[in-house]
Amino acid sequence: MRSRIVTATVLAGLLLTGLSTAEATGRDADVTRAFVATNRSTAWTQVARIPLRFPTYHPQGFALVGDLIFLSSVEVLEPPVKYPVPVDGYDRSPGKGIGHLFVLDRQGNLKKDIRLGEGTAYHPGGIDFDGRDVWIPVAEYRPNSRAIVYTVDPKTYRVTERFRANDHVGGVVRDRTTGQVHGVSWGSRTLYNWTPTGHRLERVANESHLLDYQDCDYVSRGKQLCGGVTSLPGPKGSYDLGGLALLDLRSNRILHEIPFPYFSPTGRNATRNPVALETTQDKLRLYTAPDDGEDPTGTEIQIYESPLN
């Protein structure tokens, strides 16, 4: 999905058209090939925990842009409240909050806090870097609502509204081969496809019920790689099943998926919120941030690696 799933070296060399070298030559990115080689038995090792020493609130999406990490997050000032019966088609109040796009260096130091949103639309979702801009949806914090899709220039931090959508858009990805923008609804139960100016091309039900996609990245040749969780009942209460999935953006077909049975110190599955993947010379590297700012340990960027096959 986002270019954060591409190596920093590749990111730095992206063409202004948004096409990487791999895209222009018709080859899948290294991340795609490395991920397809994983399976449920792949061993991942946590190699780093980077504490974020500023208020992070509720993190949502990652984008790796060269030496920078873009992190979207929602600051909830007044939580939405469920209605006894639906009101005007909504199952809960809109609540109040502030949308943030944090810019960090690779050591986790805060460089910029960009405010995003408008009125009751204050919930940023999963984000994507297309080689030129970071794409961010900001929605109301309730299903079947509305959203504004923005882009942010990673060099100047200029914010541009691209279009508006009549649903809660929980994440977007831009296909670099077509220029189209793909998105997911609340819980990723509906999949969308728009032109860059917001003309809706497709709205289909998500045929996969295994994961609710939380954050996705573009990984070349019309594919996106998504992380997410599904909350399931268990004998000792509910738990989150986490995983990663590679999807074809044209057909929405799952090309490869794996569970990810790794957890933060607070017990949250690692793929609960932001995810980003890249490759090093000999490793597939996964960035996660499953915990919120108010959790006992605060938010940490937790990094896992597995050997390249």
VODREN-559461 format. One line per field, with one value per residue (C-alpha): residue number from 1; chain; x, z, y. Coordinates in nm, 4 decimals, padded with zeros to 6 digits, always signed. Each point is the difference from the previous one (the first is absolute). Example, Ala and Ser with C-alpha at 12.3 -4.5 7.8 and 13.67 -1.06 7.14 Angstrom:
2
nr <- 1 | 2 .
kette <- A | A .
X <- +01.2300 | +00.1370 .
Z <- +00.7800 | -00.0660 .
Y <- -00.4500 | +00.3440 .
//
This chain:
309
nr <- 1 | 2 | 3 | 4 | 5 | 6 | 7 | 8 | 9 | 10 | 11 | 12 | 13 | 14 | 15 | 16 | 17 | 18 | 19 | 20 | 21 | 22 | 23 | 24 | 25 | 26 | 27 | 28 | 29 | 30 | 31 | 32 | 33 | 34 | 35 | 36 | 37 | 38 | 39 | 40 | 41 | 42 | 43 | 44 | 45 | 46 | 47 | 48 | 49 | 50 | 51 | 52 | 53 | 54 | 55 | 56 | 57 | 58 | 59 | 60 | 61 | 62 | 63 | 64 | 65 | 66 | 67 | 68 | 69 | 70 | 71 | 72 | 73 | 74 | 75 | 76 | 77 | 78 | 79 | 80 | 81 | 82 | 83 | 84 | 85 | 86 | 87 | 88 | 89 | 90 | 91 | 92 | 93 | 94 | 95 | 96 | 97 | 98 | 99 | 100 | 101 | 102 | 103 | 104 | 105 | 106 | 107 | 108 | 109 | 110 | 111 | 112 | 113 | 114 | 115 | 116 | 117 | 118 | 119 | 120 | 121 | 122 | 123 | 124 | 125 | 126 | 127 | 128 | 129 | 130 | 131 | 132 | 133 | 134 | 135 | 136 | 137 | 138 | 139 | 140 | 141 | 142 | 143 | 144 | 145 | 146 | 147 | 148 | 149 | 150 | 151 | 152 | 153 | 154 | 155 | 156 | 157 | 158 | 159 | 160 | 161 | 162 | 163 | 164 | 165 | 166 | 167 | 168 | 169 | 170 | 171 | 172 | 173 | 174 | 175 | 176 | 177 | 178 | 179 | 180 | 181 | 182 | 183 | 184 | 185 | 186 | 187 | 188 | 189 | 190 | 191 | 192 | 193 | 194 | 195 | 196 | 197 | 198 | 199 | 200 | 201 | 202 | 203 | 204 | 205 | 206 | 207 | 208 | 209 | 210 | 211 | 212 | 213 | 214 | 215 | 216 | 217 | 218 | 219 | 220 | 221 | 222 | 223 | 224 | 225 | 226 | 227 | 228 | 229 | 230 | 231 | 232 | 233 | 234 | 235 | 236 | 237 | 238 | 239 | 240 | 241 | 242 | 243 | 244 | 245 | 246 | 247 | 248 | 249 | 250 | 251 | 252 | 253 | 254 | 255 | 256 | 257 | 258 | 259 | 260 | 261 | 262 | 263 | 264 | 265 | 266 | 267 | 268 | 269 | 270 | 271 | 272 | 273 | 274 | 275 | 276 | 277 | 278 | 279 | 280 | 281 | 282 | 283 | 284 | 285 | 286 | 287 | 288 | 289 | 290 | 291 | 292 | 293 | 294 | 295 | 296 | 297 | 298 | 299 | 300 | 301 | 302 | 303 | 304 | 305 | 306 | 307 | 308 | 309 .
kette <- A | A | A | A | A | A | A | A | A | A | A | A | A | A | A | A | A | A | A | A | A | A | A | A | A | A | A | A | A | A | A | A | A | A | A | A | A | A | A | A | A | A | A | A | A | A | A | A | A | A | A | A | A | A | A | A | A | A | A | A | A | A | A | A | A | A | A | A | A | A | A | A | A | A | A | A | A | A | A | A | A | A | A | A | A | A | A | A | A | A | A | A | A | A | A | A | A | A | A | A | A | A | A | A | A | A | A | A | A | A | A | A | A | A | A | A | A | A | A | A | A | A | A | A | A | A | A | A | A | A | A | A | A | A | A | A | A | A | A | A | A | A | A | A | A | A | A | A | A | A | A | A | A | A | A | A | A | A | A | A | A | A | A | A | A | A | A | A | A | A | A | A | A | A | A | A | A | A | A | A | A | A | A | A | A | A | A | A | A | A | A | A | A | A | A | A | A | A | A | A | A | A | A | A | A | A | A | A | A | A | A | A | A | A | A | A | A | A | A | A | A | A | A | A | A | A | A | A | A | A | A | A | A | A | A | A | A | A | A | A | A | A | A | A | A | A | A | A | A | A | A | A | A | A | A | A | A | A | A | A | A | A | A | A | A | A | A | A | A | A | A | A | A | A | A | A | A | A | A | A | A | A | A | A | A | A | A | A | A | A | A | A | A | A | A | A | A | A | A | A | A | A | A | A | A | A | A | A | A .
X <- +00.0000 | +00.2076 | +00.3510 | +00.0971 | -00.0085 | +00.2872 | +00.3596 | +00.1285 | +00.2476 | -00.2768 | -00.2159 | +00.2704 | +00.0204 | -00.3699 | -00.0833 | -00.2210 | -00.2688 | -00.0210 | +00.1422 | +00.2920 | +00.2672 | -00.1629 | -00.3360 | +00.1415 | +00.1671 | -00.3049 | +00.1668 | -00.1520 | +00.1672 | +00.2389 | -00.2560 | -00.2606 | +00.2348 | +00.1266 | -00.3508 | -00.1255 | +00.2855 | -00.1279 | -00.2448 | -00.1582 | +00.3237 | +00.2257 | +00.2051 | -00.0075 | +00.2358 | -00.0728 | +00.3174 | -00.0963 | -00.2465 | +00.0093 | -00.1966 | -00.1808 | +00.0493 | -00.2895 | -00.3805 | -00.0927 | -00.3701 | -00.1416 | +00.2392 | -00.1514 | +00.2373 | +00.3671 | +00.1781 | +00.3751 | +00.1374 | +00.3765 | +00.1406 | -00.3389 | -00.2944 | -00.3485 | -00.2443 | -00.3709 | -00.1858 | -00.3316 | -00.0240 | -00.3441 | -00.1309 | -00.3543 | -00.0597 | -00.2958 | -00.2939 | -00.2245 | -00.3637 | -00.2789 | -00.1499 | +00.1526 | -00.0231 | -00.0040 | +00.1514 | +00.2887 | +00.0493 | +00.2026 | +00.0795 | +00.2904 | +00.2067 | +00.2764 | +00.3676 | +00.3092 | +00.1691 | +00.3802 | +00.2650 | +00.3287 | +00.3329 | +00.2814 | +00.3571 | +00.1031 | +00.1020 | -00.3562 | +00.0629 | -00.2937 | +00.0758 | -00.3486 | -00.3625 | -00.2401 | -00.3652 | -00.2592 | -00.3780 | -00.3082 | -00.2812 | -00.1164 | +00.2455 | +00.3070 | +00.1014 | +00.3015 | +00.0359 | +00.2558 | +00.2302 | +00.2043 | +00.2955 | -00.0264 | +00.3529 | -00.1019 | -00.2644 | -00.1271 | -00.3721 | -00.2122 | -00.3748 | -00.1583 | -00.3463 | -00.2677 | +00.0593 | -00.3052 | -00.1048 | -00.2022 | +00.1045 | +00.2292 | +00.3661 | +00.2411 | +00.3014 | +00.3094 | +00.3530 | +00.3021 | +00.3228 | +00.2741 | +00.2516 | -00.2065 | -00.2781 | -00.2566 | -00.3496 | -00.2349 | -00.3591 | -00.0470 | -00.3620 | -00.2828 | -00.1741 | -00.3381 | +00.1224 | +00.2492 | +00.3239 | +00.2429 | +00.2984 | +00.1113 | +00.2621 | +00.0928 | +00.0662 | +00.3061 | -00.0799 | -00.3499 | +00.0105 | -00.3236 | -00.0605 | -00.1219 | -00.1576 | -00.1660 | -00.3029 | -00.0554 | +00.1391 | +00.0998 | -00.3335 | -00.0378 | +00.2739 | +00.0062 | +00.1743 | +00.0068 | +00.1697 | +00.2535 | -00.2704 | -00.2541 | -00.2220 | -00.1074 | +00.0822 | -00.0863 | -00.1647 | +00.0045 | -00.0376 | +00.3186 | -00.0285 | +00.2661 | -00.1196 | +00.3245 | +00.1525 | -00.1212 | +00.2720 | +00.1386 | +00.2843 | +00.1207 | +00.2867 | +00.0477 | +00.2622 | +00.0259 | -00.1743 | -00.3522 | +00.0331 | -00.0477 | +00.1233 | -00.2269 | +00.0241 | -00.2903 | -00.1763 | -00.3290 | -00.1382 | -00.1287 | -00.1652 | +00.2066 | -00.0411 | +00.1652 | -00.1404 | +00.0544 | +00.3358 | +00.1385 | +00.1044 | +00.2629 | +00.1368 | +00.1307 | -00.1546 | +00.1114 | -00.2876 | -00.0401 | -00.1438 | -00.1839 | -00.1849 | +00.0280 | +00.1120 | +00.2297 | +00.3296 | +00.1711 | -00.0726 | +00.1501 | -00.0946 | +00.2278 | -00.0029 | +00.2176 | -00.1087 | +00.1003 | +00.0830 | -00.3621 | -00.1290 | -00.1185 | +00.0658 | +00.2835 | -00.2100 | -00.2800 | +00.0681 | +00.2820 | +00.2139 | +00.2751 | +00.2421 | +00.3328 | +00.2984 | +00.3617 | +00.2817 | -00.0984 | -00.3176 | -00.3692 | -00.0744 | -00.3386 | -00.0774 | -00.2960 | -00.1463 | -00.2833 | -00.0256 | -00.1619 | +00.1535 | -00.1965 | +00.1034 | +00.2394 | +00.3066 | -00.1241 | +00.0433 | +00.3088 | +00.1072 | +00.0630 | +00.2155 | +00.0038 | +00.2227 | +00.0068 | +00.2790 | -00.0441 | -00.0353 .
Z <- +00.0000 | +00.1186 | -00.1143 | +00.3608 | -00.1052 | -00.2343 | +00.1157 | +00.0924 | -00.2893 | -00.2487 | +00.1568 | -00.0456 | -00.3695 | -00.0842 | -00.3153 | +00.0132 | -00.1783 | +00.3100 | -00.1781 | +00.1542 | -00.2011 | +00.0775 | -00.1229 | -00.3233 | -00.0850 | +00.0936 | +00.2948 | +00.3424 | +00.2823 | +00.2271 | +00.2809 | -00.2072 | -00.0880 | +00.3579 | +00.1473 | -00.2395 | +00.1250 | +00.3599 | +00.1571 | +00.3384 | +00.1132 | -00.0863 | +00.3001 | +00.0758 | +00.2505 | +00.1765 | -00.0559 | +00.1372 | +00.2169 | -00.0589 | +00.2598 | -00.1340 | +00.2623 | -00.0935 | +00.0225 | -00.2708 | +00.0857 | -00.2153 | -00.2892 | -00.3325 | -00.2985 | -00.1012 | -00.3118 | -00.0407 | -00.2106 | -00.0244 | +00.3445 | +00.1296 | +00.1503 | -00.0397 | +00.2699 | -00.0023 | +00.3313 | +00.1494 | +00.3207 | +00.1493 | +00.2068 | +00.0393 | -00.0830 | -00.2220 | +00.1957 | -00.1278 | -00.0495 | +00.1418 | -00.3496 | -00.3218 | -00.0459 | -00.3590 | -00.1128 | +00.2509 | +00.2830 | +00.2162 | +00.0574 | -00.1935 | +00.3046 | -00.0176 | -00.0758 | -00.1897 | -00.2891 | -00.0010 | -00.2532 | +00.1881 | -00.1841 | +00.1723 | -00.0714 | +00.0115 | +00.3643 | +00.0931 | +00.0543 | -00.0844 | -00.2771 | -00.0884 | +00.1134 | -00.2897 | +00.0964 | -00.2366 | -00.0167 | +00.0166 | +00.2540 | +00.0861 | -00.2490 | +00.2237 | -00.0262 | -00.2294 | -00.1289 | -00.1824 | -00.2239 | -00.3168 | -00.1712 | -00.3818 | -00.0715 | +00.0113 | +00.2692 | +00.3140 | -00.0360 | +00.3169 | +00.0542 | +00.2940 | +00.0904 | +00.2628 | +00.2835 | -00.0826 | -00.2805 | -00.3062 | +00.0399 | -00.2126 | -00.0663 | -00.1531 | -00.1902 | +00.0189 | -00.1322 | +00.1802 | -00.1741 | +00.2036 | -00.0754 | +00.0586 | +00.2187 | -00.2157 | +00.0502 | -00.3002 | +00.0080 | -00.2853 | +00.0344 | +00.2370 | +00.0405 | +00.1421 | +00.2360 | +00.2783 | -00.1920 | +00.2285 | -00.2328 | -00.3532 | -00.2482 | -00.3377 | -00.2882 | -00.1788 | -00.3238 | -00.0392 | +00.2273 | +00.1609 | +00.3759 | +00.1872 | +00.3428 | +00.2725 | +00.2125 | +00.3737 | +00.0800 | -00.3691 | -00.0738 | -00.3191 | -00.2568 | -00.2094 | -00.3129 | -00.1022 | -00.2525 | +00.1591 | -00.0030 | +00.1790 | -00.2745 | +00.1340 | -00.2348 | +00.2185 | +00.3271 | +00.0879 | +00.3079 | +00.1451 | -00.0569 | +00.2636 | +00.3582 | +00.1638 | +00.0721 | +00.0364 | -00.1864 | +00.2100 | -00.2151 | -00.3507 | -00.2344 | -00.3739 | -00.0970 | -00.3804 | -00.3028 | +00.1250 | +00.3423 | +00.3580 | +00.3227 | +00.2998 | +00.3708 | +00.2359 | +00.2736 | +00.0701 | +00.3544 | +00.0862 | +00.3107 | +00.2112 | +00.3185 | +00.2029 | -00.1861 | -00.3446 | -00.1756 | -00.3218 | -00.2876 | -00.1926 | -00.3481 | -00.3276 | -00.3453 | -00.3560 | -00.2303 | -00.3706 | -00.0371 | -00.3250 | +00.1178 | +00.3809 | +00.0077 | +00.2833 | -00.1483 | +00.3249 | +00.3708 | +00.3298 | +00.3668 | +00.2176 | +00.3551 | +00.1653 | +00.2709 | +00.1721 | +00.3749 | +00.0637 | -00.1751 | -00.3198 | -00.3300 | -00.1896 | -00.3147 | +00.1914 | -00.1445 | -00.2195 | -00.2026 | -00.2545 | -00.1712 | -00.1719 | -00.0885 | +00.1027 | -00.1699 | +00.1658 | +00.2022 | -00.0392 | +00.2582 | +00.1540 | +00.1895 | +00.2395 | +00.2716 | +00.1658 | +00.3274 | +00.0648 | +00.1721 | +00.3193 | +00.0325 | +00.2855 | -00.2243 | -00.2344 | -00.3734 | -00.1255 | -00.3546 | +00.0161 | -00.2776 | -00.1046 | -00.2544 | -00.1803 | -00.2256 | -00.3736 | -00.1622 .
Y <- +00.0000 | +00.2935 | +00.0458 | -00.0524 | -00.3635 | +00.0716 | +00.0320 | +00.3438 | -00.0196 | -00.0625 | +00.2697 | +00.2596 | -00.0857 | +00.0170 | +00.1855 | +00.3071 | -00.1976 | -00.2203 | -00.3067 | -00.1834 | -00.1750 | -00.3329 | +00.1334 | +00.1370 | -00.3325 | -00.2054 | -00.1762 | -00.0487 | +00.1871 | -00.1860 | +00.0166 | -00.1817 | -00.2833 | -00.0260 | -00.0041 | -00.2688 | -00.2202 | +00.0188 | -00.2422 | -00.0713 | -00.1681 | +00.2943 | +00.1089 | +00.3721 | +00.1583 | +00.3275 | +00.1995 | +00.3427 | +00.1902 | +00.3754 | +00.2026 | +00.3046 | +00.2697 | +00.2267 | -00.0358 | -00.2522 | -00.0542 | -00.2864 | -00.0826 | -00.1053 | -00.0130 | -00.0018 | +00.1212 | -00.0355 | +00.2868 | -00.0227 | +00.0813 | +00.1164 | -00.1843 | +00.1488 | -00.1113 | +00.0824 | +00.0092 | +00.1077 | +00.2056 | -00.0628 | +00.2910 | -00.1363 | -00.3684 | -00.0897 | -00.1412 | -00.2807 | +00.0995 | -00.2233 | +00.0100 | +00.1416 | +00.3763 | +00.1312 | -00.3287 | +00.0065 | -00.2492 | +00.2412 | +00.3670 | +00.1544 | +00.0886 | +00.2590 | -00.0219 | +00.1116 | -00.1754 | -00.0120 | -00.0919 | -00.0280 | +00.0190 | -00.1915 | -00.0869 | -00.3670 | +00.0412 | +00.0968 | +00.3718 | +00.2265 | +00.2501 | +00.1275 | -00.0300 | +00.0664 | +00.0482 | -00.1464 | -00.0165 | +00.2168 | +00.0128 | -00.3516 | -00.1524 | -00.0387 | -00.3692 | -00.0624 | -00.3546 | -00.2097 | +00.2051 | -00.0498 | +00.1682 | -00.0025 | +00.1224 | +00.3660 | +00.0502 | -00.1690 | -00.0839 | +00.0164 | -00.0511 | +00.1824 | -00.1280 | +00.0318 | -00.2452 | -00.2101 | -00.2366 | +00.1046 | +00.3633 | +00.2193 | +00.0639 | +00.2501 | -00.1307 | +00.2203 | -00.0081 | +00.1405 | +00.0964 | -00.1752 | +00.2766 | +00.3151 | -00.1547 | +00.1781 | -00.1486 | -00.0343 | -00.1239 | -00.2503 | -00.1111 | -00.0920 | -00.3350 | -00.0967 | -00.2704 | -00.0533 | -00.0565 | -00.1814 | -00.0131 | +00.0842 | -00.1176 | +00.1430 | -00.2387 | +00.1343 | -00.1813 | +00.1491 | +00.3065 | -00.1181 | +00.0213 | -00.3078 | +00.0115 | -00.2031 | +00.0781 | -00.0446 | -00.3439 | -00.0312 | -00.1652 | +00.2076 | +00.0615 | +00.3182 | +00.1219 | +00.3689 | +00.2211 | +00.2402 | +00.2687 | -00.2186 | -00.1407 | -00.3375 | -00.2860 | -00.2964 | -00.0919 | -00.3697 | -00.2149 | -00.1426 | -00.3752 | -00.0734 | -00.0149 | -00.1086 | +00.3441 | +00.3565 | +00.1893 | +00.2848 | +00.1291 | -00.0841 | +00.0860 | -00.0093 | -00.2573 | +00.0370 | -00.1478 | +00.0630 | -00.1623 | +00.1134 | -00.1560 | +00.0414 | -00.0661 | -00.0400 | -00.1904 | -00.1718 | -00.0066 | -00.3470 | -00.1451 | -00.2365 | -00.2030 | +00.2764 | +00.2987 | +00.1422 | +00.0008 | +00.1449 | -00.2228 | +00.1970 | -00.0452 | +00.1388 | -00.0360 | +00.0755 | +00.0998 | +00.0627 | +00.3510 | -00.0847 | -00.3074 | +00.0450 | -00.3635 | -00.1063 | -00.1157 | -00.1010 | +00.0366 | -00.1080 | +00.0226 | +00.2119 | -00.1421 | +00.2636 | +00.2413 | +00.3218 | +00.0094 | +00.1024 | -00.3125 | +00.1668 | -00.1699 | +00.1647 | +00.0633 | +00.1746 | +00.3458 | +00.1404 | -00.2383 | +00.0585 | -00.2356 | +00.0441 | -00.2173 | +00.0249 | -00.1876 | -00.3269 | +00.0617 | +00.0739 | +00.2686 | +00.0812 | +00.3229 | -00.0028 | +00.2256 | -00.1922 | +00.1964 | +00.3360 | +00.2997 | -00.0555 | -00.3664 | -00.0939 | -00.0056 | +00.2742 | -00.0371 | -00.1772 | -00.0720 | -00.3718 | -00.1444 | -00.3651 | -00.1719 | -00.3335 | -00.1294 | +00.0311 | -00.3414 .
//
